[in-house]
Amino acid sequence: MRKFLGALIITIALLVSGTTTGVAASSSHTVQKGDTLYKIAKKYNVSVSNLKSWNNLKSDTIQLKQKLTIVKSKVPSRSNSQDKVVKELVVSASAFTANCNGCSGITSTGINLKKNPDIKVIAVDPDVIKLGTKVHVEGYGYAVAGDIGANIKGNKIDVFFSSKTDAYKWGRKSVKIKILE
């Protein structure tokens, strides 16, 4: 679960920075205690999905002292406006917060929303939008599909807000969501 959290957090970091990478020279990284794919990807300014691809990883699990190949980019970064839209959906969007009675603040993918209050996360039906997917939500911005909810089925999403006030302001509305590559 921690490794998947790492994957989602790097995706979110990439959402914020708009960074993508191209292929060039490679180096390696030896996994140290406390490393996650997210931390490693952030250190080298690459995506978790690229790390997994370059190292033929089928899951987000990494082992202490494991050597990972890192491919350094020579291609300049591109902005989020150039992200390829794979699919567009109109969904019913409500809001959620980590600050409620009985809420742990930890998403189903392990993102700690209380420690990361500025993160943009949506809860999805993973049969409609795969967990870890980068998205753009009309009126909310770039986010990652990082949680699921008992009432999130079909074309419904929940958008995360750190404050109850902001969550209540959002309410429930129909919005366009772009699934990004």
Secondary structure, 3 states (H helix, E strand, C coil): CHHHHHHHHHHHHHHHHCCCCCCCCEEEEECCCCCCHHHHHHHHCCCHHHHHHHCCCCCCCCCCCCEEEEECCCCCCCCHHHCCEEEEEEEEEEEECCCCCCCCCECCCCCECCCCCCCCEEECCCCCCCCCCEEEECCCEEEEEEECCCCCCCCEEEEECCCHHHHHHHCCEEEEEEEEC
